[in-house]
Amino acid sequence: MKYGFVFPWGDARTASEFAREAENAGWDGFFVWEGVYAEDAWVMLAACAMTTTKIRIGTLLTPPSRRRPHKLASETSSIDRLSNGRLILSVGLGAPHEGSGWEEFGEIIDRKTRAERMDESLEILTRLWQSEPFEYNGKHFRARAPIFSQPPPPVQKPRIPIWVVGAVNREKSLRRVLKYDGLLPTLVAEKGETTPEVSASFTPEQLRAAVDWIRARRKASGANETPLDVIVENQTPGDDAARAREIIKPYADAGATWHIESLWDTMGAADGQQQVLRRLRQGPPQVD
């Protein structure tokens, strides 16, 4: 089991300082979220890369549907090289709720279109990372490489790990995960509304069923031999090891390989950053 921490809010300087604190406290990963109009996630990750040497860094999460694939490829490969191969890219459709900036800035809201654009974007992204000639003409995007200013490939091989949101109760959603490197589980309600993109609202039994489904099909196809990460986001007390174990262990037993500590409820609190720093310094929970 590995343990990550998602930075709930703050500027790039604070993120870089907290990433260093996370590394010193023994966390395995430090993640930032990517908003429509917010502190720039990639500037934050560049700062984090320069203040750390071992900890994994990445987004939690990036919606490729509203990004230009070549721009995202440039950012990810640059950060991966800057960090000497420590980047993880987490992707999903995003959460275009009121006030999120999606509608306010004219981003595409339609779920089917966002899904199509994400699939095309990931196809182009992974091809660009290979630094080999190719041409792509899709419904929403097109690409042709190389060009004269093409950057070097990422450090990580065979690619930067990609974690993908998948609904544990929807095979169509889980199929996207088969091609990539990690499952960010969520739960889709019967009426089609979703919980937050990364959620612990599903049961360990639902997670186990989804993990078994993915692993069986990956093994049968033989098309993707990278290890499968399974990422669960939750909140644990830093001063109660027994309670932390109670929260994490059922999901670890169901196949989770990463626990992401999330303190979203500190956003906007007067002492919110102090709460986050205190929890960071307490270090990751331990299940083993």
C-alpha positions in Angstrom: 0.0 0.0 0.0 1.3 3.5 -0.9 0.1 6.7 0.7 -0.5 10.0 -1.1 -1.8 13.4 -0.1 -3.9 15.8 -2.2 -3.2 19.5 -1.7 -6.6 21.0 -1.2 -5.9 24.7 -1.8 -3.2 27.3 -1.9 -0.6 28.9 -4.2 2.3 27.3 -6.0 4.8 28.4 -3.3 2.8 26.8 -0.6 2.3 23.7 -2.6 6.0 23.3 -3.1 6.7 23.8 0.6 4.0 21.3 1.6 5.3 18.8 -1.0 8.7 19.0 0.8 7.0 18.5 4.1 5.1 15.4 2.7 8.3 13.9 1.4 10.1 14.4 4.8 7.1 12.9 6.6 7.2 9.7 4.5 4.3 10.1 2.1 4.7 8.4 -1.3 2.8 10.9 -3.4 1.7 14.6 -3.4 -1.1 15.7 -5.7 -2.8 18.9 -6.8 -6.1 19.5 -8.5 -6.6 21.2 -11.8 -9.4 23.8 -11.9 -10.8 25.8 -14.9 -9.8 29.1 -13.4 -7.6 28.5 -10.4 -3.9 28.3 -9.3 -2.2 26.7 -12.3 -1.7 23.0 -11.5 1.4 22.6 -13.8 3.1 25.6 -12.3 2.5 24.1 -8.9 3.9 20.7 -10.0 7.0 22.4 -11.4 7.6 24.0 -8.1 7.0 20.8 -6.2 9.5 19.0 -8.5 12.2 21.5 -7.6 11.7 21.1 -3.8 11.5 17.3 -3.7 13.6 14.4 -4.9 11.7 11.2 -4.2 8.0 11.7 -3.7 5.6 11.1 -6.6 3.8 14.2 -7.9 0.8 14.6 -10.1 -2.7 15.9 -10.7 -5.9 14.6 -9.0 -7.3 15.2 -11.5 -7.0 16.6 -15.0 -10.0 16.6 -17.4 -8.4 16.1 -20.9 -11.7 16.9 -22.6 -11.1 20.6 -22.0 -7.4 20.6 -22.8 -5.5 20.6 -26.1 -3.7 17.2 -26.3 -0.4 18.6 -27.5 -0.4 21.2 -24.7 -1.0 18.5 -22.1 1.7 16.3 -23.7 4.1 19.2 -23.5 3.3 19.9 -19.8 3.4 16.3 -18.7 6.6 15.4 -20.5 8.3 18.6 -19.2 7.3 17.9 -15.6 8.3 14.3 -15.9 11.8 15.3 -17.0 12.0 18.0 -14.4 11.2 15.6 -11.7 13.4 12.8 -13.1 10.5 10.5 -13.8 8.1 11.1 -10.8 4.9 12.3 -12.5 1.5 10.6 -12.4 -1.3 11.9 -14.6 -4.8 11.3 -13.2 -7.7 11.9 -15.7 -11.5 12.0 -15.7 -14.4 13.8 -17.3 -14.3 16.5 -14.6 -17.2 17.9 -12.5 -18.9 20.7 -14.3 -21.2 21.7 -11.4 -22.4 25.3 -10.8 -19.5 27.6 -9.9 -16.8 25.2 -11.1 -16.0 27.4 -14.1 -17.0 25.0 -16.8 -20.2 26.8 -17.8 -19.0 30.2 -16.7 -16.1 30.0 -19.2 -17.9 28.2 -22.0 -16.4 24.7 -21.6 -18.2 21.7 -23.1 -20.7 20.3 -20.6 -22.2 17.4 -22.6 -21.0 14.2 -20.9 -20.9 12.1 -24.1 -18.8 14.8 -25.9 -16.5 15.1 -23.0 -16.0 11.3 -23.0 -15.2 11.3 -26.7 -12.7 14.2 -26.4 -11.0 12.5 -23.4 -10.5 9.2 -25.3 -9.1 11.0 -28.4 -6.9 13.2 -26.2 -5.4 10.3 -24.4 -4.7 8.5 -27.7 -2.8 11.6 -29.0 -1.1 12.2 -25.7 0.4 8.7 -25.4 1.5 8.8 -29.1 3.3 12.1 -28.6 5.1 10.7 -25.6 6.7 8.1 -27.8 8.4 10.8 -29.9 7.8 8.8 -33.1 6.1 10.0 -36.3 2.3 9.6 -36.5 -0.8 11.2 -37.8 -4.2 11.2 -36.1 -7.5 12.5 -37.4 -10.4 12.1 -35.0 -13.8 13.6 -34.5 -12.6 16.3 -32.2 -8.8 16.5 -32.5 -6.1 16.0 -35.1 -2.4 15.7 -34.8 0.7 15.1 -36.9 4.2 14.7 -35.5 7.1 15.3 -35.5 7.5 19.0 -35.8 10.7 21.1 -35.4 10.1 22.1 -31.8 9.1 18.6 -30.5 10.4 18.1 -27.0 12.3 15.0 -25.8 10.2 12.1 -24.5 9.3 11.6 -20.8 11.8 9.9 -18.5 9.4 7.1 -17.5 9.0 4.0 -19.7 6.9 2.7 -21.2 5.0 5.9 -20.3 4.0 8.3 -17.6 1.4 6.3 -15.5 -2.2 7.3 -16.3 -4.8 6.9 -13.6 -8.4 6.9 -15.0 -11.7 7.5 -13.3 -14.0 4.4 -13.7 -17.4 3.8 -12.3 -17.3 0.5 -10.3 -20.8 -0.3 -11.3 -20.5 0.5 -15.1 -18.6 -1.8 -17.4 -18.5 0.8 -20.1 -16.7 3.1 -17.8 -14.3 0.4 -16.6 -13.3 -0.5 -20.1 -11.4 2.8 -20.5 -9.2 1.7 -17.5 -8.1 -1.5 -19.3 -5.8 0.5 -21.6 -4.1 2.5 -18.8 -2.4 2.1 -15.5 -4.7 2.9 -12.6 -8.4 2.9 -11.5 -9.8 6.0 -9.7 -13.0 4.4 -8.6 -16.3 6.3 -8.4 -20.0 5.3 -8.2 -22.7 6.2 -10.7 -26.2 6.5 -9.3 -29.1 4.8 -11.1 -30.4 8.1 -12.5 -27.0 8.8 -14.1 -25.8 11.4 -11.6 -22.3 10.7 -10.2 -20.7 11.1 -6.9 -17.4 13.2 -6.8 -14.9 11.8 -9.3 -12.8 10.0 -6.7 -15.0 8.7 -3.9 -15.2 6.3 -1.0 -19.0 6.1 -1.3 -18.7 2.7 -3.0 -18.3 -0.4 -0.8 -15.2 -2.5 -0.6 -17.2 -5.3 -2.2 -18.0 -3.1 -5.2 -14.4 -2.2 -5.5 -13.3 -5.8 -5.4 -15.7 -6.8 -8.1 -14.5 -3.9 -10.3 -10.8 -4.7 -9.7 -11.3 -8.4 -10.5 -13.2 -7.5 -13.7 -10.4 -5.2 -14.9 -7.6 -7.6 -14.0 -9.3 -10.6 -15.7 -9.7 -8.7 -18.9 -6.2 -7.2 -18.9 -4.8 -10.7 -18.4 -7.0 -12.2 -21.1 -6.1 -9.6 -23.7 -2.4 -9.4 -22.9 -2.4 -5.9 -24.3 -1.5 -4.0 -21.2 1.1 -5.6 -18.9 1.7 -2.6 -16.6 0.8 -3.1 -13.0 -2.7 -1.9 -12.1 -2.9 0.8 -9.4 -6.2 1.1 -7.5 -6.6 4.5 -5.8 -9.0 5.2 -3.0 -9.4 8.7 -1.5 -10.3 9.1 2.1 -9.5 10.9 5.3 -7.8 9.4 8.3 -6.9 10.7 11.8 -3.1 11.2 12.1 -3.2 10.5 15.9 -5.3 7.3 15.9 -3.5 4.4 14.1 -6.2 1.9 15.0 -9.0 4.1 13.5 -6.9 4.8 10.4 -6.5 1.1 9.9 -10.2 0.5 10.2 -10.8 3.0 7.5 -8.2 1.8 5.0 -7.9 -2.0 5.5 -11.3 -3.0 3.9 -10.3 -1.2 0.7 -6.7 -2.5 0.8 -8.2 -6.0 1.1 -10.4 -5.3 -1.9 -7.4 -4.4 -4.0 -6.6 -0.8 -3.4 -2.9 0.0 -3.8 -2.9 3.7 -3.0 -4.7 5.6 -0.2 -5.0 9.3 -0.9 -5.4 11.5 2.2 -7.9 14.3 1.4 -8.8 17.2 3.6 -11.3 19.0 1.3 -13.2 20.3 4.3 -10.3 22.6 5.2 -10.9 24.7 2.1 -12.0 28.2 3.2 -11.4 27.5 6.9 -9.4 30.2 8.7 -6.9 27.7 9.9 -7.3 25.4 6.9 -3.7 25.4 5.8 -2.5 24.8 9.4 -4.8 21.8 9.6 -3.3 20.4 6.3 0.2 21.0 7.4 -0.4 19.3 10.8 -1.8 16.2 9.1 1.0 16.1 6.6 3.6 16.2 9.4 1.9 13.3 11.2 2.8 11.1 8.3 0.9 8.5 6.4 -1.3 5.9 8.1 -0.1 2.3 8.3 -2.2 -0.7 7.5 0.5 -3.4 7.3 
